[in-house]
Amino acid sequence: MKFNIIKFIKKPHFPIVIFAIAIFFILLQMNFQLGADDGVWIKEIEEKGIFKYLYDRNVNWQPGFGYVWFALIYNNIMLWRLISSILAAIGMFCISKYMIEDDNNKIFNICVFISCVFFFLSPYVITSGVMWVVGGIAYLWPTVLMLIALMPFVYALYNKKIKKKGYNVIIFLSTIQVCFGPQILAILICFGGLVILYLLINKKHIPGVIISQYIMILLLAIIVVDLTISAGRYNAEKYWYVNFDMLNTYDKLFQGINWTNFHFINSSNLIFLIITILIYINIYKKNKDNVLLCILAIIPMIYFIINIIPFEIIIQNININNSNAEYWTNERNSYKIENVLFNYVYNTNHANPQNILLKKIDLLPSFIGLVIMLYTSILLFITFDKKEDKFITVVLYFAALCSGYMLSFSPTIFASGSRIFFISNILMIFIAAKLFTYSLNNGFTYSRIASYSFIIFTIILWSQFVLFFPKSILWL
């Protein structure tokens, strides 16, 4: 018995089992939020019956399979907890399989990394996309199915085959279900199309399975767009953004880009800090003698380090009555470095169409933020050696950004809060895992102190989701 337990613990994907248990412990604290969509949907089911509820939701709001899933679990919270925990683990498992590794030790380390870095996401992305019942069904569940649906395209890039034919059935069923989400549909269409184009340009074999899958995606897209236009969600959500239609196209796009960049720079900055650190490690490892490239590679990392340092706390009560402080703040007290940085360096949401004409300086953080985000994509391209690695990381990086940008043209982005970035954040975990894997393949070793500190910090973050967030608002 003891031997079997030790053997099981040493399995390369064992950390993902621990991750599933960790998610389950979080969800044990959660119940239906009767003051939110959970309560509204339960009431509709009880008053109308399941079939009328499904009809009204799909016809009068937005078509999707999420309503069916909710109808199956609305009177069984434990079933939702189990499914969500298992699906979260499947999502991390899919990401680990995409790393295309055969070394069990590396797979184990990769699984530890992705299981930890999940908790580095913006807290409200996790609370609203996993811990909230409707949020989990609308974001966690379809995002995991999206990772499954992407598998044939990713494998085709690396000239690998899905060995078990039964998986193709799961992949096609997953594709059908997730195509009813606009963000995921856009990712599947763009990523799938670019993969096929890449294979054509490089004269590589295009598996028939991805051709048939892509045709199905396009057909579903036509159906989904038609059904969505006829549904009433867009008009209903204008309640949350009064006079949204009065903004012109440029204003909407500008706000969407700022809102998305603000999320990654100010909310999910920990995951971006991990990504920029790994980019620097990989570039430095290969180009120690190229001082200029190493300096250029460290810029985004420094930007995100500055972003998370609480300057206001660190320098409080320092340099009182200093004339320089008065110059910056019009007050004879401590330097307001954090305010200066927040307003003029990385607060990309500081600018909006209403005040641009009044204060051009409000554009500065928006411009700096956008440059850093785009600059990071260039460094991603430089980091990897293989064309396939360059392609998949850069394309998915822009997919993560654009899945936020595309919501510029809907009041949803302003009504739904952090949860609309759940898909983007999962794609960022994929990119971080790719960078981490690449560092292992290049012989970079992480010290035990660094590894244990990383795990301990993860446990601290996890404990916040167990102890604190179940008692607060989930969908900010």
HELIX and SHEET records of a PDB file:
HELIX    1   1 LYS A    2  ILE A    9  1                                   8    
HELIX    2   2 PHE A   14  LEU A   27  1                                  14    
HELIX    3   3 ASP A   37  LYS A   48  1                                  12    
HELIX    4   4 ILE A   50  ASN A   60  1                                  11    
HELIX    5   5 GLY A   66  ILE A   73  1                                   8    
HELIX    6   6 ILE A   77  TYR A   98  1                                  22    
HELIX    7   7 ASN A  104  VAL A  117  1                                  14    
HELIX    8   8 PHE A  118  PHE A  120  5                                   3    
HELIX    9   9 PRO A  123  ILE A  126  1                                   4    
HELIX   10  10 THR A  127  MET A  131  3                                   5    
HELIX   11  11 VAL A  133  GLY A  135  1                                   3    
HELIX   12  12 GLY A  136  LEU A  140  3                                   5    
HELIX   13  13 TRP A  141  ALA A  149  1                                   9    
HELIX   14  14 MET A  151  LEU A  157  1                                   7    
HELIX   15  15 GLY A  166  VAL A  178  1                                  13    
HELIX   16  16 PRO A  182  ILE A  201  1                                  20    
HELIX   17  17 GLY A  208  SER A  230  1                                  23    
HELIX   18  18 ARG A  233  GLU A  237  1                                   5    
HELIX   19  19 PHE A  244  MET A  246  5                                   3    
HELIX   20  20 THR A  249  PHE A  262  1                                  14    
HELIX   21  21 HIS A  263  SER A  267  3                                   5    
HELIX   22  22 ASN A  269  LYS A  286  1                                  18    
HELIX   23  23 VAL A  291  ILE A  308  1                                  18    
HELIX   24  24 PHE A  311  ILE A  314  1                                   4    
HELIX   25  25 SER A  323  THR A  329  1                                   7    
HELIX   26  26 ILE A  337  LEU A  341  1                                   5    
HELIX   27  27 PHE A  342  TYR A  346  3                                   5    
HELIX   28  28 THR A  348  HIS A  350  5                                   3    
HELIX   29  29 LYS A  360  ASP A  362  5                                   3    
HELIX   30  30 LEU A  363  THR A  383  1                                  21    
HELIX   31  31 LYS A  387  TYR A  405  1                                  19    
HELIX   32  32 MET A  406  PHE A  409  5                                   4    
HELIX   33  33 THR A  412  ALA A  415  1                                   4    
HELIX   34  34 GLY A  417  PHE A  421  5                                   5    
HELIX   35  35 PHE A  422  ASN A  441  1                                  20    
HELIX   36  36 ARG A  448  LEU A  467  1                                  20    
HELIX   37  37 PHE A  469  LYS A  471  5                                   3    
END                                                                             
